[in-house]
Amino acid sequence: MTTLQPDRLFTREFTALNLIFFFAAAVMALFFQFQHYLQALSIPSGWFGFLIGADSLACFVLQPMLAVRLNSGNGRKWIVVSLFGMALALFAYSFALDLVTLAIVRVIHGAAFVCLVSAIMAMITVWIPREKSGRAFGLISVVRLLPYSMIPPLVGLIGERPADFRHILILGGLVMLLSSLAVLAVKPAPPAGITGPADIRPTQTRDLWTDIKDRKVATLLVVQLLLYSSYTIVFFFLKEYAHGQGIENPGFFFTIATAAMIGVRVAGSAFFDRFNKAPVAGLSLAGLAASYYALGALCRPETFYILALIMGLGWGIAMPVVLALIFDVSEPPFRSMNLNLSLLMMQGGFFLGPFGGGVIISRGGYGPLFIFTAFIGLAAAGLIWTISPRRNA
């Protein structure tokens, strides 16, 4: 099947969809101090990892269904529904003050976020020229992570009382409602000539099984899961660990790391398309594994922010390049579905990372946690090297 593509990347639709994505990511970054909030509510520490990752539980049920049903033709209405769902969930945190109600709200919050991101990805694939996939996903990943450089230190400045955190979430809910206005800039369906009818029809469930039998696709999805599992362990457990090491404002770790991620993607995303992406991803994942180990073994106030810079560079390269590889190895009818499956893996990482990390901390502390995280990074790097350069070119 021949599918025509847009001849430029920065269309009105591409920009508007990224704007919505940015505000949704900003709201998720508010949860940098969620572990501290749970402590203030006297939630048993053994449940911290589960509650932190509970918003990703919904993805395990919803994402496979969304991957085969969402497309550029129906994604617009799901974006609006999801934004309203996220707003309601953020408001509901004010009434969720115990383990059970918090878990329920976290799952509802996660379900709305999964629907939102899936709908965005289903629509945005239509507007990405294949020869600019590296640049496109470099930009998208910057949009996804830019809030993580800005929000953590700001939240820390506003206040750490439980009431302060709930007020921040209410503000986040209002931002979600206002973000729905950006949908007006997105056409409800792609224009004639950009894509064919086969691209906007719902994909059949049997296509999912056919697709994931592709070794390259399956391998890259596992790499995506491992990459985000390791990232979320660092993100959610860094604050309390750093305080124990005598570091006063660990929020700046992610300010530095994300600034590095943004810098490398803005400066280098165009180069991602000029090199074979598999070795580039493999080297960055191996470097991340070494830095995870160093964070647990060599963390001092004087080395803490150096590690932030190194990790930022590693994440800044690995995340968009793995996503671009998934896009590149996918057949055109499966691109939207595979990008949504990659989001399933990402959300899986946002659950498995905190959940597994919480269990390890409760039994062995932070030393074993970062050894385990380094092992995850090495496993991801090893899998990438099984992708033949000739095959993914």
C-alpha positions in Angstrom: 0.0 0.0 0.0 1.4 3.4 -0.9 0.8 6.2 1.6 1.5 9.8 0.8 3.2 11.8 3.6 3.3 15.5 4.5 6.3 17.3 3.1 7.0 19.3 6.3 7.1 18.6 10.0 5.8 21.8 11.6 2.1 21.8 10.6 -0.6 23.4 12.7 -1.8 20.0 13.8 1.6 18.8 14.8 2.2 21.9 16.9 -1.3 21.8 18.6 -1.0 18.1 19.5 2.4 18.7 21.0 1.0 21.6 23.0 -1.7 19.4 24.6 1.0 16.8 25.2 3.1 19.3 27.0 0.4 20.4 29.5 -0.5 16.8 30.2 3.1 15.9 30.9 3.4 19.0 33.2 0.5 17.7 35.3 2.2 14.3 35.6 5.4 15.9 36.7 3.6 17.4 39.7 3.9 14.0 41.3 7.6 14.3 41.8 7.0 14.7 45.5 4.2 12.1 45.7 6.2 9.9 48.0 6.6 12.8 50.4 2.8 13.4 50.2 2.1 9.8 51.0 4.4 10.0 54.1 2.5 13.1 55.3 -0.8 11.2 55.0 0.6 8.3 57.1 0.1 5.8 54.3 2.1 2.6 55.1 5.5 2.8 53.4 5.1 -0.7 51.9 2.3 0.7 49.7 4.3 3.7 48.4 5.6 1.9 45.3 2.1 0.5 44.4 0.4 3.9 44.8 3.1 5.7 42.8 2.7 3.3 40.0 -1.0 2.7 40.2 -1.9 5.3 37.6 -0.1 3.1 35.1 -2.2 0.0 36.0 -5.0 1.1 33.7 -2.7 1.0 30.7 -2.4 -2.8 30.9 -6.1 -3.2 30.2 -6.8 -0.1 28.1 -3.7 0.3 25.9 -4.1 -2.9 23.9 -7.7 -2.0 23.1 -6.8 1.6 22.3 -3.9 0.5 20.1 -6.2 -1.2 17.7 -9.2 1.2 17.8 -7.8 4.7 18.0 -6.8 6.3 14.8 -6.5 9.7 13.1 -10.2 9.7 12.4 -11.5 9.3 15.9 -8.6 10.6 18.0 -9.9 14.1 18.3 -13.0 13.4 20.4 -11.0 11.1 22.6 -8.5 13.8 23.3 -11.3 16.0 24.7 -12.9 13.2 26.7 -9.5 12.4 28.2 -8.7 16.0 29.2 -11.9 16.3 31.1 -11.3 12.9 32.7 -7.8 14.0 33.9 -9.3 17.2 35.3 -11.9 15.3 37.3 -9.3 12.9 38.6 -7.0 15.8 39.7 -9.9 17.5 41.5 -10.7 14.1 43.2 -7.3 13.9 45.0 -8.6 16.5 47.5 -11.1 13.8 48.7 -8.8 10.8 48.5 -6.9 10.7 51.8 -6.6 6.9 52.5 -5.0 4.0 50.7 -8.2 2.7 49.0 -9.5 5.9 47.7 -6.0 7.1 46.6 -5.6 3.8 44.6 -9.0 4.3 42.9 -8.2 7.9 42.0 -4.7 6.9 40.7 -6.2 4.3 38.4 -8.8 6.7 37.1 -6.2 9.4 36.6 -3.9 6.9 34.7 -6.8 5.7 32.5 -7.5 9.2 31.4 -3.9 9.9 30.7 -3.4 6.7 28.7 -6.5 7.6 26.6 -5.2 11.1 26.0 -1.6 10.1 25.0 -2.9 7.2 22.8 -5.3 9.5 21.0 -2.5 12.1 20.4 -0.1 9.5 19.1 -2.8 8.0 16.8 -3.3 11.4 15.2 0.2 12.7 15.2 1.7 9.8 13.1 -0.2 11.1 10.1 1.8 14.4 10.3 5.3 12.9 10.5 7.3 12.5 7.3 9.2 9.2 7.5 12.5 10.8 6.6 12.1 13.1 9.6 11.1 10.6 12.2 14.2 11.0 14.3 13.7 14.8 14.4 10.0 14.4 15.1 10.4 12.0 18.0 13.2 14.0 19.3 10.9 17.0 19.6 8.0 15.0 20.9 10.2 13.5 23.6 11.4 17.0 24.5 7.8 18.1 24.9 7.1 15.0 27.0 10.0 15.7 29.4 10.4 19.5 29.4 8.1 19.8 32.4 10.3 17.5 34.4 13.0 20.1 34.3 10.6 22.9 35.4 8.0 21.4 37.7 10.0 19.6 40.5 11.9 22.6 41.8 8.8 24.8 41.5 6.6 22.4 43.4 9.3 22.3 46.1 9.2 26.1 46.4 5.4 26.3 46.6 5.3 24.2 49.7 5.4 20.6 51.0 2.3 20.5 53.1 -0.4 18.0 52.0 -2.8 21.0 51.5 -0.3 22.7 49.2 0.0 19.6 47.1 -3.8 19.3 46.7 -4.1 22.9 45.7 -1.4 22.4 43.0 -3.4 19.4 41.7 -6.6 21.5 41.5 -4.6 24.1 39.4 -3.4 21.2 37.2 -7.1 20.2 36.7 -7.9 23.7 35.5 -5.0 23.6 33.1 -6.4 20.3 31.6 -9.7 21.9 31.0 -8.2 24.9 29.2 -6.0 22.6 27.1 -9.1 21.3 25.4 -9.3 24.5 23.5 -6.1 23.6 21.5 -8.1 20.7 20.0 -9.9 23.3 17.9 -6.7 23.7 15.9 -6.6 20.0 14.9 -8.7 18.9 12.0 -11.1 16.1 12.9 -9.8 14.0 10.1 -6.7 14.1 7.9 -7.0 15.9 4.5 -7.3 14.0 1.3 -3.9 13.1 -0.1 -2.1 12.9 3.2 -3.3 9.4 4.0 -5.5 6.7 2.6 -8.7 5.2 3.9 -6.9 2.2 5.2 -5.0 4.4 7.7 -8.1 5.8 9.4 -10.2 2.6 9.6 -10.0 0.8 13.0 -7.2 -1.8 13.0 -8.4 -5.3 13.6 -7.4 -7.2 16.8 -5.8 -10.0 14.7 -3.4 -7.4 13.3 -2.0 -6.9 16.8 -0.9 -10.5 17.0 0.5 -10.4 13.5 2.4 -7.3 14.3 4.0 -8.3 17.5 5.3 -11.5 15.9 7.8 -9.2 14.2 11.1 -9.8 16.1 12.3 -6.3 15.7 9.0 -4.7 16.9 8.8 -7.1 19.9 12.4 -6.5 20.8 12.1 -2.7 20.7 8.9 -2.8 22.8 10.8 -4.7 25.5 13.6 -2.2 25.3 11.1 0.5 25.8 9.7 -1.2 28.9 13.2 -1.6 30.4 14.2 2.0 29.6 11.2 3.6 31.3 11.3 1.2 34.3 14.8 2.3 35.1 14.0 6.0 34.4 11.0 5.9 36.8 13.0 4.3 39.6 15.4 7.3 39.5 12.6 9.8 39.2 10.3 8.7 42.0 12.9 7.5 44.6 15.6 10.1 44.1 14.3 12.7 46.4 14.3 10.7 49.6 17.6 9.0 48.7 19.3 12.3 48.0 18.1 13.8 51.3 19.8 10.9 53.0 23.0 11.7 51.2 22.9 15.3 52.5 21.7 16.9 49.3 19.2 19.7 50.1 17.3 20.3 46.9 17.3 17.1 44.7 14.7 18.7 42.5 17.5 20.4 40.6 18.8 17.0 39.6 16.0 16.8 37.1 16.4 20.4 36.1 19.9 19.6 35.0 19.1 16.2 33.5 16.2 17.5 31.5 18.1 20.6 30.3 20.7 18.2 29.0 18.0 16.1 27.4 16.5 19.1 25.7 19.9 20.4 24.6 21.0 17.1 23.0 17.6 16.7 21.3 17.3 20.2 20.0 21.0 20.2 18.8 21.2 16.6 17.7 17.7 15.4 16.7 18.3 16.1 13.1 21.5 13.9 13.3 19.5 11.0 14.6 18.3 10.4 11.0 21.9 10.4 9.6 23.2 7.4 11.6 22.1 3.9 12.2 19.9 4.3 15.2 20.4 0.9 16.8 24.1 1.4 17.8 23.3 4.9 18.9 20.6 3.7 21.2 22.7 0.8 22.4 25.6 3.0 23.5 23.4 5.5 25.3 21.6 2.7 27.2 25.0 1.2 28.2 26.1 4.6 29.5 22.9 4.9 31.4 23.4 1.6 33.1 26.9 2.7 34.3 25.5 6.0 35.7 22.7 4.2 37.6 25.3 2.1 39.3 27.4 5.2 40.1 24.3 6.9 41.5 24.1 4.2 44.2 27.8 3.7 44.8 29.4 7.1 44.3 26.6 9.6 45.2 28.1 12.7 46.9 26.9 16.3 46.8 29.9 17.1 44.5 29.1 14.2 42.0 25.3 14.3 42.2 24.8 17.0 39.6 27.5 15.5 37.3 25.5 12.3 37.3 22.4 14.4 36.5 24.1 15.7 33.4 25.3 12.3 32.3 21.9 10.7 32.7 20.3 13.6 31.0 22.5 13.0 27.9 21.7 9.3 28.0 18.0 9.7 28.3 18.1 12.5 25.8 19.4 10.2 23.1 17.9 6.8 24.0 14.3 7.8 24.4 13.6 9.4 21.1 15.9 7.0 19.1 14.2 3.9 20.5 10.8 5.5 19.6 12.1 6.4 16.1 13.3 2.9 15.6 9.8 1.5 16.4 8.4 3.9 13.9 11.0 3.0 11.2 10.6 -0.8 11.5 6.8 -0.6 11.5 4.7 -1.1 8.3 2.7 2.1 7.6 -0.7 0.6 8.7 0.8 -0.5 12.0 2.7 2.7 12.9 -0.1 4.2 15.0 -0.7 0.9 16.7 3.0 0.3 17.4 3.5 3.8 18.8 0.5 3.1 21.1 2.1 -0.2 22.1 5.3 1.7 22.9 3.2 3.9 25.2 1.9 0.7 26.8 5.5 -0.3 27.5 6.3 3.2 28.8 3.3 3.1 31.1 4.3 -0.4 32.1 7.6 1.1 33.1 5.9 3.7 35.1 4.2 1.0 37.1 6.9 -1.7 37.2 9.7 0.7 38.0 8.1 2.3 41.2 6.4 -1.0 42.2 9.6 -3.1 41.9 11.7 -0.2 43.4 9.4 0.1 46.4 9.7 -3.6 47.1 13.5 -3.5 46.9 13.8 -0.4 49.1 11.6 -1.9 51.8 13.8 -5.1 51.9 17.3 -3.9 51.1 17.5 -0.1 50.8 18.8 2.1 48.1 22.1 0.3 47.4 20.4 -2.8 45.9 17.9 -0.6 44.2 20.5 1.1 42.0 22.3 -2.1 41.3 19.0 -3.5 40.0 18.4 -0.4 38.0 21.9 -0.8 36.4 21.0 -4.4 35.5 17.8 -3.2 33.7 19.8 -0.7 31.7 22.4 -3.4 30.6 19.6 -5.7 29.6 18.1 -3.0 27.4 21.4 -2.3 25.8 22.0 -6.0 25.1 18.6 -6.3 23.4 19.3 -3.3 21.2 22.4 -5.0 19.8 20.4 -8.0 18.6 18.8 -5.6 16.1 20.8 -5.9 13.0 21.9 -2.5 11.6 21.2 -3.8 8.1 17.6 -4.7 9.0 16.7 -1.5 10.8 18.2 0.8 8.2 
